[in-house]
Amino acid sequence: MLEGYIQQNAYLNNNRGKVVQRNGVLIPVLTRLDLSAIVELFKKIGSQRHTIQFRADIFNIGNLINHKWGVADVFNTPAPLALSKVDANGVPFFKMNTVNGSLNYTTYRKGTSIGDVWQGQLGIRYIF
């Protein structure tokens, strides 16, 4: 079980048998793009300018184009091992922690939060 976890990650596999550096396993960089468009209509009434703004926003537009884009990677667990027991000789035994009740041998997984999908927003604003 532990062997599978080490082999699936290049950093852990390359540093086998060593004390690894804190924050040595880094999550891949995430790029998200947002798009915003504003249309402004105005008219001068008396000495005042009255304006109506129409606004459309698309957040995480890459995810709208392709469902695999703009989705964050999140760690499955910050502590993959848990102390199971210590025998009479003081030797510790460890077990793999579970994620949602099952063993998972990957360092991180694709996110499933609301921020990982595209979102749209429409707005209207009256300025006087």
Steps between C-alpha positions, in 0.01 A plus 500: 500500500768750600710389203222597258468842665875567470525382139215717372677825597832596336627701801432222750640235268823696439552557874431144613671418833573866577332752726304707252494877502196673648260601220714299256194365321338799333163521331523584127440863400140589421403761242153646494364767267201724559314706240298813566303723260323827584261701282420850620202705380458857619284806449530848640179609669518861610843548653536137609637205308296180545679175412392139475774238497445143383771259607574135419773302676627149435730363769739214413425526128750222422270254676212614278708411193644172631382327820860399586634858500492730803449216750728516804700211641448448874686275740319179590643504850779701666600190700495180291633287789360448849663331796330164546682359802836471673620150581673386823842590353392857426476446124219712351257357244321728257193463279374697201232754585176475309330774301122487525524144627721361225872473443632750247852474364517840333649818646226726366177484306290735289294745703126473531409839648288774346820686409602220263214552255415797281248751628305778331363820643280772354460844654324826445590831665331839494719802568362851547 
